[in-house]
Amino acid sequence: MNEQGNVSRTGRQDFDRDLGRLEAELILMSGLVEQAIFNSLNALKNRDLERSQTVIDEDDRIDETELEIERSCIELLRREAPMAGDLRRIVASLHIAGELERIGDYAEGIAKISITMGDEPPLKELIDIPRMGDMAVSMLKRALEAFISRDAETVRQLSVDLEKDDDVVDDLYATVQADLMKLVKSNPDSAERATYLMWVAHNVERVADRAMNIVERALYQATGELVSGSTQLESSTSR
């Protein structure tokens, strides 16, 4: 009986260690994605085409990390058949890795737009788009911190705070669109260059949306609640 108990404790320790490694991989992936967004926007602003190409090349590492996390999640599900809180932790990690991979794609998209623009300067000085980027990356960073904390009250409060930040990002996005449309109306020949910046702003706005998705997954992990926009469902799985 004692031997069985020792085996059980050892198995739990191994499982907790594997979960810790999984979260470490998520933190690593988040750092790669945050840096990709930062580099893509700075390369765009400074017309650094070489840096833009680096962002594109390094997206493969983000994709590979996402695949490694997916494999780890599947292996844990297959091997351990976890229940309740452990199951939510793994499922949430799997979804968050997918969200991070998409954010990496947005960074890659911005870098490709920058290269398409060539040596031409942006149509207007980039002020609001970098502000959007700073806020979106901050949202992403805090969302991951909430996920790692696994504390329900922390996640709930952060969800409220990030909702406000997301509204600010949306307002900045609307301002960028309005400003660019004014420039196009005054100078129709600028339409192509304006479109490039609209695509960039759209990608940054989507980063903020993905950060909100991550907070929803953090809430699911901590409480079992599934939230999507204004719709909230209570999980029947006990903690």
N, C-alpha and C positions, 0 to 999 in steps of 0.2 A: 504493500500500500504506500509506504514511504517512497519506494522506488518510483511508483507511478506518479506520485506527487512531484518528485524531483524532475521527472521527464516533462510533466506539464509545465512546471516553472521554467525549465530550460527552453521548451518550445515557445513559451510566451516571451521570454527574453529575446530569442532569435527573431520572433515576429515583430517585436517592438523595434529591434535594430533595423530590420528591413524597412519598416515604415519610416524610421528616421532617415534612412538612406533615400527613400523615395521623396521625402520632403526636401532633403538637401539638393536633389536633382531639380526639383521645382524651383528652388531658390536660385540655383545656378542658371536655369533656363530663363527665369525672370530677369536676372542681371544681364544676360545676353540680349534679351529683347529690349530692355530699357536702353542699353547702350546703342542698339541698332536704331532706335527711334531718334535718340540724341544725335548720333552721327549723321543720319540721313537728312535731318533738318538743318544741321550746321553745314553740311556739304552743299545743300541747296542754297542756303543763305550766302555762303562764301564762294559759290560757283566752283567748288572743289570736286571736279569730275572723278579724279582718282579715288577720293574718299567715298564717293557715291558707288563706284565699282567695288570697293572693298565691302561695303554694306551688302551688295548683291552676292558677292562671293561667300561671305560669312553666313548667309542665310542657310546654307547647307548644314552648318553646325547646329543651328536652332532646330532644323527639321530632324536631324539625327538624334538630338537630345529628346525631342518629343517622342520619337519611336522607341527610344530606350525606356522612357517613363511608361509608355503604353505596354511594352513587353513586361516590365516589372509589375504593373498593376494586374495584368492578365495572369502572370505566374502566381502572384499572391492570392488571387481569387481561386485559381485552380488548386493550389497546394493547401491553403488554409481554410477555405470555405468559411470566411469570416461572417459574423452576425452583427446586427445593430450598429453601434458606433464605429467599429472597425470597418465594417462594410461601407458605411457612408464616407469614411475617411479615404478609402481607396477609390471609390466611385468619383468623389469630388476631385481627387488628384488627377484622375483620368480626364475629366472634363476641363479642368483648369489647364492642363498641358495643351489641350486642343485650342483653348482660348489664346494661350501664349503663342502658339504656332501661327495663328491667324494674325496676331499683332506683329509678329516677325514679317509676315507677308506684307503688311501695310508699310513697314519700314522699307522693305525691298521695293515696293511700288513707288514710294517717294523717291528712292534713289534712281529708279529707272526713269521717272519723269525728269529728274534733274539732268540725267545724261541726254535724254531726248531734247531738252532745252538747249543743250550745247553750251557755248560760251556766252550766250545771251544773258544779260542780267534779268532778274525778275521784273515783271511789269511794274510793280510797286515795291517800296521798301517793306521787308518782311518784319512786321511787328506783332500783329495779332496771331498769326499762325505759330510762331515760336512760343507765344504765351499759351496758346492751346496745347502745344506739345509739352511744355513744362507742367501744366496742370494734369494732363492725361497721364504722364509718367508718374507724377506724384500719386495720383489715384491708384495706379497699378501697384506701386510699391506698397502703399498702405493696405490695399486689398489682400496682397500676399501675406503681409504681417498679420492681418486679422485671421487669415486662414490658418497660419502656423500657430496662432495663440489658442485656437479651439475654445475660446471663451465666448459664450452666447451674448453676454451684455456688451462686450467689446465689439463684437460683430454687428449687433443691432445698432449701436451708436454710430459706428463707422458707416453703416449703410445709409443712415440719415445724413451724415456729413458729406458723403460722396455724392448723394443725390443732388445736394446743393451745388457741389463742384461741377457735376455733369450739366446742370442748368447753365452755369457760367460758360462752360465750353460750348454748349449749344448756342448761346447768345453771341459768343465770339465768332462762331461759324457763320451765323446769320449776318454778322457785321462784315465779315470777309466777303461773303457772297454779294451783299449790297454794294460794297465799295468796288468790287470788280465789275459788276454790271454797270455802274456809273461810268467807269473807265471805258468799257466797251461802247456804251452809247455815245460817248464823246469822241471815241476813236475806234470805229469798227474794225480797223486793221489789227487791233490789239486782241481780237477775240481768241485767237489760238493761244497766245501767252496767258490770257486770263483763264482759259479753260484748264491749262496746266496747274495753275495755282488753286483752282476750285477742286481739282482732283486731290491735290495735296491736302487741302483743308478737310476734305471729306475723309481721307484716310486717317487723319489725326482725330477727327470727331469719332470715328469708329473705334479708335484705341480707348477712348473714354467709355464708350458703350461696353466694350469687352471687359474693362475693369469692373464695371457694374455687374456684369455676368459672374465674374470671379467672386465678388462679394456675396452674390446670391448662393454660390456654391459653398462659400465659407459658412453661411448661415445654415445651409442644409447639413453640413458636416456637424456643426455645433448643436443643432436643435432638432434636426429631422424635418424642418419646414422647407417646402419647395415653393419658391417665390419667383414669379415671372411678371414683371410690370406691376399692375394693380391686382393681379390674381395670386392668391396665396392658398396653398394646400398644406394641410397637416399630414405628415407621414404617420402611418399606423405603426411604424416600427418604434419600439421603445428604445431609450438611450442605453 
